[in-house]
Amino acid sequence: MAAAAPVAVPRMKLGSQGLEVSAQGLGCMGMSAFYGPPKPEPDMVALLRHAVAAGITFLDTSDFYGPHTNELLLGKALQDGVRHKVQLATKFGITPDFTEVRGDPVYVRAACEGSLKRLGVDCIDLYYQHRIDTRVPIEVTVGELKKLVEEGKIKYIGLSEASASTIRRAHAVHPITAIQLEWSLWSRDVEQDIIPTCRELGIGIVAYSPLGRGFFSGGAKLVSELPDDDFRKNLPRFQPENMEKNAKIFERVSEMAARKGCTTSQLALAWVHHQGSDVCPIPGTTKIANFNQNVGALSVKLTPEEMAELESYAAMDNVQGVRYYKTFLNTWEDSETPPLSSWKGH
């Protein structure tokens, strides 16, 4: 099916501190890292500028992507008057050598200074802690982020892969504007505690991997098309024994998309959009045609009955394989930090 032409992109309030973004963002990781070799820089700059011209102004990166090369890429794309048109989000917390997660004040400040320099900006719109350092009380990490806000180096604070209790503790130190989490038709465990907590506290929700890391674009054949250095090849859900069963989910969603006159990826993305006006998905892509198709998801309307039908296809007991293998990169399930009273400082 041909990609849909771009539609007008509405704006939305992300959180309750005043940040306004496009109702869909653009995840930039795959342009530089983890999803195969880095893509040609001129092509990616052209894609980023196409996105901004199309009305997608919420750009998501991290110092971990590359490391550093994705921020440098965005820095180049933001030149020539583009910076003032976008809301720029980046992250810190995973060390460049991939060996640990850090949230101590010295590291927080050094990471922020590094990102500012690579991005070529004097202020980051939304600065996330990428993963939670379980050795440092969250109050200490957010306390340093609060200082960076006061100094004008960042505007808004976010957390990624944080538990409900960690979010509450952080929000008590300084208002948290957004929580980034994996949310898609086949990743719905955040709906029990984390989503309600965000809504209670007025925190915006940024859904990464809303297309299931490409699964809802390509289905089972995606795996055979991935380059050897694509980290998805190692994820449990993409293993042959699991993908054989997960492929049935894609087939059902694809059949429904055909009835709706849209692509499978548009339907899966529309499902995320229909979760609420406080949710901003950030699908990533490296191709302008796929970008246009993703924007087209904004015009796909779903009834409550259609939402329920989609959810029945991808019920938790139908999805085979967990999101990640256990690594040092804590997910929200194991993001608790020590009490503030235990902190002696470093």
C-alpha positions in Angstrom: 0.0 0.0 0.0 1.3 3.4 -0.9 2.3 5.8 1.9 -0.3 8.3 2.8 0.3 12.0 2.1 1.3 14.0 5.2 -1.6 15.5 7.1 -1.8 18.6 9.2 0.0 17.8 12.5 -1.9 19.1 15.6 -0.1 20.5 18.7 -0.5 19.1 22.2 0.4 20.1 25.7 3.0 17.7 27.1 2.7 17.6 30.9 1.4 20.5 32.9 4.4 22.9 33.0 3.9 24.5 29.6 5.7 22.4 27.1 3.9 22.3 23.8 5.0 19.8 21.1 3.7 18.3 17.9 1.2 15.5 18.6 3.6 13.0 17.2 7.4 13.2 17.6 10.3 11.6 15.7 12.6 9.1 17.4 16.1 9.6 15.9 18.0 6.7 17.4 17.9 4.5 14.4 19.5 7.1 12.2 22.8 6.6 14.0 22.8 3.5 16.2 21.5 0.0 17.1 19.4 -0.6 14.1 22.2 -1.5 11.7 25.0 0.8 10.5 24.6 4.6 10.7 22.7 6.0 7.8 24.3 8.6 5.5 24.4 12.0 7.3 23.1 14.1 4.3 20.1 11.8 4.0 19.3 12.0 7.7 19.6 15.8 7.8 17.2 15.9 4.8 14.8 13.6 6.7 14.9 15.7 9.8 14.3 19.0 8.0 11.5 17.3 6.0 9.9 16.3 9.3 10.1 19.8 10.7 8.7 21.3 7.5 5.8 18.7 7.8 5.0 19.9 11.3 6.7 17.2 13.4 8.7 19.4 15.7 9.4 17.1 18.7 12.7 15.4 18.1 14.1 12.7 20.4 17.7 11.8 20.9 20.2 10.7 23.6 23.9 11.0 24.3 23.8 7.1 24.3 22.9 6.9 20.6 26.2 6.4 18.9 27.3 7.2 21.5 27.2 11.0 20.8 26.9 10.7 17.0 23.1 11.1 17.0 23.3 14.4 19.0 26.0 15.6 16.6 23.6 14.8 13.6 20.8 16.7 15.2 23.1 19.6 15.8 23.8 19.8 12.1 20.1 19.5 11.2 19.2 22.3 13.6 21.4 24.9 11.9 20.2 27.5 9.5 17.3 28.7 11.6 15.8 25.3 12.3 16.5 25.2 16.1 13.7 27.7 17.0 11.1 25.6 15.2 11.6 22.4 17.3 11.2 21.0 20.8 14.4 19.1 21.4 14.6 16.2 23.8 17.7 14.3 24.8 18.8 12.0 27.6 21.6 11.2 29.9 22.5 8.3 32.3 24.1 5.5 30.3 27.9 5.9 30.2 29.4 6.2 26.7 31.3 2.9 27.2 28.0 1.2 27.9 29.2 -0.2 31.3 27.0 1.5 33.8 24.1 3.8 34.6 24.9 7.0 36.5 22.7 9.6 38.2 25.1 11.3 40.6 25.2 15.1 40.4 28.7 15.3 38.9 27.8 13.0 36.1 24.4 14.7 35.5 26.0 18.1 35.1 28.9 16.9 32.9 26.5 15.0 30.7 24.3 18.0 30.2 27.2 20.2 29.2 28.3 17.6 26.7 24.9 17.4 25.1 24.6 21.2 24.9 27.9 21.3 23.1 27.2 18.5 20.6 23.7 19.8 19.8 25.0 23.3 19.4 22.3 24.8 21.6 22.3 26.8 24.8 19.2 25.1 26.3 17.7 21.7 26.0 13.9 21.7 25.9 13.3 18.3 27.6 16.1 16.5 29.4 15.4 12.9 30.5 17.2 10.6 32.8 17.5 7.7 30.2 17.8 4.9 32.8 17.5 5.1 36.6 20.7 4.8 38.7 19.6 2.4 41.4 22.6 3.4 43.6 21.6 7.1 43.8 18.4 8.3 45.4 16.2 9.8 42.7 15.8 12.9 44.8 19.6 13.6 44.4 19.5 13.2 40.6 16.4 15.3 40.2 17.9 17.9 42.6 20.8 18.4 40.2 18.4 18.6 37.2 16.4 21.2 39.1 19.6 23.3 39.4 20.1 23.0 35.6 16.6 24.3 35.1 17.3 27.2 37.4 20.5 28.0 35.4 18.6 28.0 32.1 20.4 25.0 30.6 17.3 22.8 30.4 13.6 23.8 30.4 11.8 20.7 31.5 12.7 17.4 33.2 11.8 13.9 32.2 12.4 10.3 33.2 12.6 7.2 31.0 11.8 3.7 32.2 10.9 4.7 35.7 8.5 3.0 38.1 5.4 4.6 39.6 7.0 5.1 43.0 10.2 6.5 41.4 8.1 9.0 39.4 6.3 10.1 42.6 9.5 10.7 44.5 11.1 12.6 41.6 8.0 14.7 41.1 8.1 15.8 44.7 11.5 17.4 44.2 10.7 19.2 40.9 7.7 18.8 38.5 8.4 16.0 36.0 7.0 17.1 32.6 7.2 13.8 30.7 7.8 10.1 31.2 9.1 8.1 28.3 8.1 4.5 28.2 7.6 1.7 25.7 3.9 1.5 24.8 2.5 -0.2 21.8 -0.1 -2.8 21.0 2.3 -5.5 22.2 3.9 -3.7 25.1 1.1 -2.7 27.5 2.3 -3.5 31.0 2.7 0.2 31.8 -1.0 0.6 31.8 -1.5 -0.9 35.3 0.4 1.6 37.5 2.6 4.0 35.5 0.1 5.5 33.2 -2.4 6.2 36.0 0.4 7.7 38.1 1.4 10.1 35.2 -2.2 11.2 34.8 -2.7 11.7 38.5 0.3 14.0 38.6 -0.3 15.8 35.3 2.8 14.3 33.6 2.9 13.8 29.9 3.4 10.4 28.3 5.9 9.8 25.5 5.6 6.4 23.9 8.7 5.0 22.3 8.7 2.0 20.0 5.0 2.6 19.3 5.4 0.3 16.2 7.0 -2.5 18.3 10.5 -1.7 17.0 9.2 -2.1 13.5 7.2 -5.3 14.0 4.0 -3.6 13.1 5.5 -2.3 9.9 7.0 -5.5 8.6 5.8 -8.5 10.6 7.8 -11.6 10.8 9.7 -10.9 7.6 11.3 -8.0 9.3 13.8 -10.3 11.2 15.2 -11.8 8.0 15.8 -8.3 6.6 17.7 -6.9 9.6 21.5 -6.5 9.3 23.7 -8.6 11.6 24.5 -5.7 13.8 20.9 -4.7 14.5 20.3 -5.2 18.2 16.7 -6.3 17.6 18.1 -9.7 16.4 18.9 -10.4 20.0 15.6 -9.4 21.6 13.4 -12.2 22.9 10.3 -11.3 20.9 12.3 -11.4 17.6 13.6 -15.0 18.2 12.3 -17.5 15.7 10.3 -19.6 18.2 8.5 -16.4 19.5 8.2 -14.6 16.2 6.4 -17.6 14.7 3.6 -17.0 17.2 3.8 -13.2 17.2 3.4 -13.2 13.4 -0.2 -14.2 13.9 -0.8 -10.9 15.8 0.6 -9.0 12.8 -1.6 -11.0 10.4 -4.8 -10.0 12.3 -3.8 -6.4 12.6 -2.9 -6.4 8.9 -6.3 -7.8 8.0 -8.0 -5.1 10.0 -5.8 -2.4 8.4 -6.9 -3.6 5.0 -10.5 -3.2 6.0 -9.8 0.3 7.3 -7.9 1.3 4.1 -4.6 2.1 5.9 -1.3 0.4 6.5 -0.7 -2.0 9.4 1.8 0.5 10.9 -0.7 3.3 10.6 -3.3 1.3 12.4 -0.9 0.3 15.3 0.2 3.9 15.6 -3.3 5.2 15.6 -4.1 2.9 18.5 -1.4 4.7 20.5 -2.8 8.1 19.5 -6.2 7.0 20.7 -4.9 6.3 24.2 -5.4 10.0 25.1 -4.5 13.6 24.4 -1.6 13.4 26.9 0.2 10.7 24.9 2.8 11.6 22.2 4.2 8.6 20.3 7.7 9.0 18.8 8.1 6.5 16.0 11.5 6.4 14.4 12.4 6.0 10.7 15.2 6.6 8.3 13.1 6.9 5.2 11.0 9.9 4.1 8.3 7.6 2.6 7.9 5.8 5.9 7.9 9.1 7.8 5.0 10.3 5.6 3.2 7.1 6.2 3.6 7.5 10.0 2.2 11.1 9.9 -0.8 9.6 8.0 -1.7 7.7 11.2 -2.9 10.9 12.7 -5.9 10.8 10.4 -6.9 7.2 11.1 -9.9 7.2 13.4 -10.9 4.2 15.6 -14.1 3.5 17.3 -14.2 1.9 20.8 -15.2 -1.4 19.2 -12.2 -1.2 16.9 -9.9 -0.4 19.8 -11.2 -3.4 21.6 -10.7 -5.6 18.5 -7.1 -4.6 18.1 -6.4 -5.2 21.8 -7.9 -8.7 21.6 -5.4 -9.6 18.9 -2.4 -8.5 21.0 -3.6 -9.5 24.4 -0.7 -10.1 26.8 -1.0 -13.9 26.7 -0.8 -13.7 22.9 2.6 -11.9 22.9 5.5 -14.2 23.1 8.8 -13.1 24.6 9.7 -10.3 27.0 10.8 -6.8 25.9 14.5 -7.1 26.9 17.0 -9.6 28.0 18.2 -8.7 31.5 21.1 -6.3 31.2 22.6 -3.5 33.4 20.2 -1.1 31.7 17.4 -1.2 34.3 13.9 -1.0 33.0 11.0 0.4 35.0 10.4 -2.9 36.7 13.7 -2.6 38.6 14.2 1.2 38.9 13.8 1.7 42.6 16.5 3.8 44.2 17.7 4.0 47.9 16.1 6.4 50.3 17.4 10.0 50.4 18.5 9.5 54.0 21.1 6.9 52.8 22.9 9.3 50.5 26.4 10.3 51.6 27.4 11.9 48.3 30.3 11.3 46.0 
